[in-house]
Amino acid sequence: MAIRANKPFLIPSLSIILLLSIIQLATSQYTIGVNYGMVADNLPPPSAVASFLQSKTNIDRIKLFDANPDVLRAFANTNISVTVSIANGYIPDLTDLQKAKEWVSANVVPFYPQTKIIRVLVGNEVMYWKDKKQIAYLLRAMESVHTALQDLGLNKIQVSTPHALNILSISDPPSAGQFKPVYDTHIIKPILEFHNRTKSPFMVCPYPYFGFNDVTLNYAIFKSNPGAVDKNTGKRYMNMFEQLLDATHSAMKRVGFGDVEIVVAETGWPSIGGENQPAVSVENALSYNGGVVKFVNSGKGTPLMPNKKFETYIFSLFNENQKPMGVAEQNFGLFKADFTPVYDVGILKTGDQSAPPSTTPVTPTPTPVVTPAPVDSPTPVAPVTPAPVDSPTPTTPAPADSKQWCVPAGDVSDEFLQHNIDYVCSLGSVGCQPIQDAGACFDPNTIRSHASFAMNAYYQTFGHEPINCDFTGTGIVVNTDPSYGTCEYEC
């Protein structure tokens, strides 16, 4: 159903507001994780950050985008859980068990267990970047790091990797959630098998900030709205965050692993934006992040995953003045660099209890755009999130008179292309007879030639949408007919 504009509402009396605040203060104990990014030149030292989080907030876990030794030393004996990350560029090397052991020995062993390291993340949003080599080696690297941890006696530390939600091809309605073709069976399913076997979570980065429009803004930021009904289940969704979690769950269930735990690796909303970003404000950032904190702490769960809390990491702890994508990206922080809260989402300590979300946001000082300094660790990039329920994202069709074919990109390995052949020809709905022995397209008998025919057959069968020639970044659309001799490519 469409999302309608809010109706006017009556403002309750001040006495009622105070009473509700007292009740919430007495009963609420909000905890949350944060992403501790360091792409800035004005941040306090890690020791001061650790002391502040421990003494002034109810933040009980942090996620790093590297394994910074200064941070790991600073968080020793704080009882704050720490997740460390390995940069995407290291993924191919870490398929070697010896190199994985060297990494763990250098970046985990010296700090554990004094620093409560709970998880090692191999890469960050690897499929978002579409580096074919990194995607191909991701699971092997995860397996290798897991084995290294086990061999070194660190049995309690989990291994995972965060995913941008561009891995979904369908999120509307949530019950129909589905991973992209080829990603689903050849990439995501084996990763889920690993998580199921090692009792580790599938980590995702839902960002309603990148999926809302003018009509669905309130739905995106947990403000009053009529909700959206899943036409398959009849279940009503009141915010985009729970919709995206359920779409992910449905996609996981579709490949046989609906019981694997979901952890929210990143989510957030900026407090300052450009002139053309009216939805970026302190009020909306407070509404969204405050809504997330209350939602994941409530134990209510989602329509498809009821009575469940979700381990969640807000992006991010601080505003980061050297993030490269402009003002909005630099102002996702809950705090300024001097520890002043941009707004309080209910995680600041007041005595022994957390304060409820403030109704009066702190007015932040805009962070100027600066030219970023080079950094070694990957910058977390907000993914393109699927559109909300009943609001599919339109695609631009090709001109009616243009002919298009799907073929392999120039630098794709035979290993990946064989995966594409196996996937397409296993469907039954795509004819692969021409590339079988004695078929019209059997010769030349090479993996690349057979993959070219199979990928194009899939593209023509399921429609000329970019996703149908994606094949985990290994396919490209061309306007030149690849047919040859008696081998004719459908168009």
Secondary structure, DSSP 8 states (H G I E B T S, - for coil): -------------HHHHHHHHHHHHHH----EEEE-----SS---HHHHHHHHHHHB-EEEEE-SS--HHHHHHTTTS--EEEEEE-GGGTTGGGSHHHHHHHHHHHTTTTTTTS-EEEEEESSSHHHHT-HHHHHHHHHHHHHHHHHHHHTT-TT-EEE-EEEGGGEEE-SSGGG-EE-TTIIIIIIHHHHHHHHHHT--EEEE--GGGT--TTTHHHHTT-S---EE-TTT--EESSHHHHHHHHHHHHHHHTT-TTS-EEEEEE---S---TT-TT-SHHHHHHHHHHHHHHHHH--B-SSSBS----EEES-SB--TT-TT-HHHHT--SB-TTS-BSS--S-BEETTEE----SS---------------SS-----------TT---------TT---EEEE-TT--HHHHHHHHHHHHHSSSS--GGGSTTSTT--S--HHHHHHHHHHHHHHHH-S-GGGGTGGGTEEEESS---BTTB----
